């Protein structure tokens, strides 16, 4: 089993991880733009597909969240062991023994990672679809919780080098460049 990084190394890895995720956001945005263009110029779906808060939430999950989870999962269990952002930053995802992770472990890791993203989508979807009505208190609670979890993830990765979803999946993000 590999040992956790020291504080200085954890901070350097955390900064690299955040920059890697910024690069991955460009990939996600490109996918979103492509979906938008397809919807505008190739295929216009039935508007009723997105009517109703829960139906729209399901469609957004299938069209956006699930493909993004699969992108990260497939990349991290591949021989690259990294998303494009992690690859660009010289990072890789490894199991606690230092080896490549399998699809199930990568999927679990990314379901944990994007749980907060989906909570945020749930809140935003309710804000948009119910904007002319009184919003239930739970929408504000979910929105605040999603933001709080993201802040805690960032603090945790700076302190320990790992996030909750790293611990749950028994994984590390290691550097191909940084030496201890």
C-alpha positions in Angstrom: 0.0 0.0 0.0 1.3 3.4 -0.9 1.6 6.0 1.8 -0.2 9.3 1.8 1.7 12.3 0.5 3.3 14.8 3.0 1.6 18.2 3.3 3.8 20.0 0.9 3.4 17.3 -1.8 -0.4 17.2 -1.1 -0.6 20.9 -1.8 1.3 20.6 -5.1 -0.8 17.6 -6.1 -4.0 19.5 -5.2 -3.0 22.5 -7.3 -2.2 20.2 -10.2 -5.6 18.4 -9.7 -7.5 21.7 -9.8 -5.7 22.8 -13.0 -6.4 19.3 -14.5 -10.1 19.7 -13.7 -10.1 23.1 -15.4 -8.7 21.5 -18.5 -11.3 18.8 -18.3 -14.0 21.5 -18.0 -12.9 22.6 -21.5 -13.7 19.0 -22.7 -17.0 19.1 -20.9 -17.9 22.5 -22.4 -16.9 21.3 -25.8 -19.3 18.3 -25.4 -22.1 20.7 -24.2 -21.6 23.0 -27.2 -21.7 19.9 -29.5 -25.0 18.8 -27.9 -26.4 22.3 -28.3 -25.4 22.4 -32.0 -26.9 19.0 -32.7 -30.1 20.2 -31.0 -30.1 23.4 -33.0 -29.2 22.2 -36.4 -29.6 18.5 -36.7 -32.3 17.2 -34.4 -34.7 19.2 -32.4 -36.2 17.0 -29.7 -39.8 17.2 -28.6 -40.0 20.1 -26.2 -42.3 17.9 -23.9 -39.2 15.8 -23.1 -38.0 18.6 -20.8 -41.4 19.6 -19.4 -41.6 19.0 -15.7 -38.8 19.3 -13.2 -38.2 15.6 -12.7 -38.4 14.7 -16.3 -36.0 17.5 -17.2 -33.7 16.3 -14.4 -33.7 12.8 -15.9 -33.0 14.1 -19.4 -30.1 16.3 -18.2 -28.6 13.3 -16.3 -28.8 11.1 -19.3 -27.5 13.7 -21.8 -24.9 15.5 -19.6 -24.0 13.9 -16.3 -23.8 10.3 -17.3 -21.6 10.8 -20.4 -19.3 13.0 -18.3 -19.0 10.3 -15.6 -18.3 7.7 -18.3 -15.6 10.0 -19.9 -13.7 10.2 -16.6 -14.4 6.5 -15.8 -13.1 5.2 -19.1 -10.1 7.4 -19.1 -9.1 6.6 -15.6 -9.3 2.8 -16.0 -7.6 2.9 -19.4 -3.9 2.5 -19.9 -3.6 6.3 -19.6 -5.0 6.1 -16.1 -6.0 9.8 -16.5 -8.5 12.1 -18.0 -7.2 14.5 -20.6 -6.7 17.2 -18.0 -4.8 14.9 -15.6 -2.7 13.6 -18.5 -1.8 17.2 -19.4 -0.9 17.9 -15.8 1.2 14.8 -15.5 -1.2 13.0 -13.1 -2.7 9.5 -13.0 -5.3 7.7 -10.9 -4.0 4.6 -9.1 -5.3 2.1 -6.6 -3.9 2.1 -3.1 -1.2 -0.4 -4.2 -0.1 2.0 -6.9 -1.5 0.0 -9.9 -4.1 0.7 -12.5 -7.8 0.6 -11.3 -10.5 -1.4 -12.9 -13.8 0.0 -14.4 -15.8 -0.7 -11.3 -13.5 1.2 -9.0 -13.2 4.1 -11.5 -17.0 4.2 -11.9 -17.4 4.3 -8.1 -14.8 7.1 -7.8 -16.6 9.2 -10.4 -20.1 8.6 -9.1 -18.7 10.0 -5.8 -17.1 12.9 -7.6 -20.1 13.9 -9.6 -22.7 13.4 -6.8 -22.3 17.1 -5.8 -22.5 18.1 -9.5 -25.8 16.3 -9.8 -27.1 17.9 -6.6 -26.2 21.3 -8.1 -28.0 20.4 -11.3 -31.0 19.4 -9.3 -31.2 22.7 -7.5 -30.5 24.8 -10.7 -33.1 22.8 -12.6 -35.7 23.6 -9.9 -34.6 27.3 -9.8 -35.1 27.6 -13.6 -38.3 25.5 -13.9 -40.0 26.9 -10.8 -38.7 30.5 -10.9 -42.1 32.0 -11.0 -43.3 30.0 -8.0 -42.3 29.8 -4.4 -39.4 27.4 -4.2 -39.5 24.7 -1.5 -36.9 25.1 1.2 -35.2 21.8 0.3 -34.0 23.3 -3.1 -32.1 26.0 -1.2 -30.7 23.3 1.2 -29.6 21.1 -1.7 -28.0 24.1 -3.4 -26.1 25.1 -0.3 -25.1 21.5 0.5 -23.7 21.0 -3.0 -21.6 24.2 -2.7 -20.4 23.2 0.8 -19.3 19.8 -0.3 -17.3 21.2 -3.2 -15.5 23.6 -0.7 -14.8 20.7 1.7 -13.5 18.5 -1.2 -11.0 21.3 -2.1 -9.9 21.8 1.5 -9.5 18.0 2.0 -7.4 17.6 -1.2 -5.1 20.4 -0.1 -4.7 18.9 3.4 -4.4 15.2 2.6 -4.0 14.9 -1.1 -7.2 12.8 -1.4 -10.9 13.5 -1.5 -13.8 11.6 0.0 -14.4 9.8 -3.3 -10.7 8.8 -3.4 -11.0 7.2 0.0 -14.3 5.5 -0.9 -12.8 4.0 -4.0 -9.4 3.3 -2.5 -7.6 5.4 -5.1 -5.0 8.1 -5.2 -4.2 10.7 -7.8 -0.4 10.5 -8.2 2.0 12.5 -10.2 4.0 11.3 -13.0 6.3 14.4 -12.5 6.4 15.4 -8.8 8.9 13.6 -6.7 8.5 13.3 -2.9 
